[in-house]
Amino acid sequence: MKTNPKPKARKTQKQEMEDLVALLKKWQGLEVKGIAFLNELQHKTENKVLKEVLEIIKQDSGQHRRVQQFIIDGLTKEAYTLTPEEVGEVWKELDKHDELEQATIDMAGEACRKTNSSVARYMLGYLLADEEKHHRMLTALEDVKRSLYPYGW
C-alpha cells in the first residue's frame, strides 16, 4: 500500500518575497554580464551599425538592472507608495504626453514605410517598438490608477 507523500508546506509571504529578491538579484547578475560582454564586442568592431545596436542593447540592460534594483528596494527597504492624489496631480500631463507618444508612433510607422534602406528600417523599427512600449506603459499605469480608486476618476 502506497502512503501519500507529505504535502509540501506552503511558503510564507516572506519566503516568497525572499525567493523573488534572489531571482531578481540573479537576473541583475546576468544583465551585468551581458553589459560587459557587449562592451567587449563593441571593441571588436569598427562597424557603426553594429556599434550602435550593441550600445542600444547595453543601455537597455543597464536600465533593466536599475528597474530590478527599484523592485528589490521596494520589497526589502521601503514599500512603494502611490496615492490617488499623487497620480491625480500629474494625470492630465501624462495624458498629454501619451498623445505625443501616439504622434511619435505614427511618425515612426510613416518613416518605416518611406525608407528603402534596410538599416534605416531596422533602426526605425526599434524606435517604433520603443515608442509603442512607452504607450503600453502609460496605458498600464492607467490600470494601476483605477486600482487605487476603483470608484472613478
N, C-alpha and C positions, 0 to 999 in steps of 0.2 A: 504494500500500500504506500502510495506517494504521500509525502507530507507537503502541505502547502508552504511555499517559501515565505519567510517572514516579510511582511510588506515593508517597503522602503519608507523610512521616516521622511516626512515632508521637510523640506528645508525651511528654515525660518526666513523671515523677510531680510534680516541682517545677513544671513548666509547667502541669499540670492544676490543682494547688493554687493557683497564682497566678491562673489563669483563674477558679476558684471564688471566690477572695477578691475579685477585681474585680467579679464578678457580685453577690456579697453587698453590696459597698460601693455599687454602683449601686442595688440594691434598697433599701438603707438611705436613699439619697437620695430615692427615691420615697416611703418612709414619712415622712420629714421633710416633704416637700412636702405629703403628704396631711394630716399633723397641722396644718400651717399653714393649709391650705385649710379643714379642718373648724373650726378656731378662728375663721376669718373668718365661716364660715356660722353659727356659734353666736351671733355678734354681730349677725347679720341677722334673728334670730327671737326672739320672746319666748315661743314655744310650749314648754311644759315637756317634752312628749313628744319633740319634735324635738331640743331641747337635750340631753336625756338620751341619746337614741340617738347623737347626734353625739359626746357625751362618751365613751360606751362604745367607739365605734369609734376615737376619738382615743387612749384609754388602751390599747386593743389594739395600735394602730400603734406606740405607744411601747414596748410590751412586745416586739413583733416586732423593733424596732430593737435593743433590748437583747439579745435572743437571737441576732440576727445578729452582734452585736459579740462575744458569747461564742464563737460558732463561729469568727469571724475570729481572735480571740485564741488559741484553741486550735490553730489551723492555723499561726499566724505567730509566736507568742511562746512559749508553754509548752504542750506537748501535754497533752491531757486524760488523767487517770488515774482509774481506778476499779478497785478490787481486790475480790475476793470477800469479803474480811474487812470492808471498808468497807460493802459492800452488806448483808452479813450482820448487821452491828451495828444496822441500822435496819429490816431487812425485816419483822420481826414488827409493828413500829409502823406501817409502811406498809400492811401487810395490814389492820390495824385501821382505818386512815384510809380504805382502799378500801371497807370496809364502810360507813363514814359516807357516802362518795360515793354508794354504791348507795342508801342511805336517802334522800339528797337527790334522787337521780334519781326515785325512787318518789314522793316528795312533790311534786316539780315536775310530774310527769305528772298526779298527782291534782289539783293546783291548776289545771292547764290544763283539765282536764275539768269542774271545778266553777265556772269563771267564764263569765259571759255577755259580759264586756267584751272587745271585740276588742283594745284596747290592752293590757289586763292579760294576755290570752292571748299577744299578741305578745312582751311582755317576759318572761313565764314561759317561752315557747318559747326565748328567748335563754338564760335561766338553765339550762333543761334541757339545751340543746346544750352549754353550757359545762361543766356537771357531767358529761355524757357524755364530753366531751373529757378531763376530768381522769381519769376511769376508764380511758379508752383509753391515756392516758399511762402510768398505773401498770401496765396490762397489758403495754404495750410495754417498760416498764422490766424487767418480769419476763423478757422475752425477752433483754434485754441481760444480766441476771443469769445466765441459763442459759449464754449465750455465754462468760461469764467463767470458769465452772466447769462444763463440759458433762457431768461425771460424776455430777451430782446434788447436791442440797442437803439 
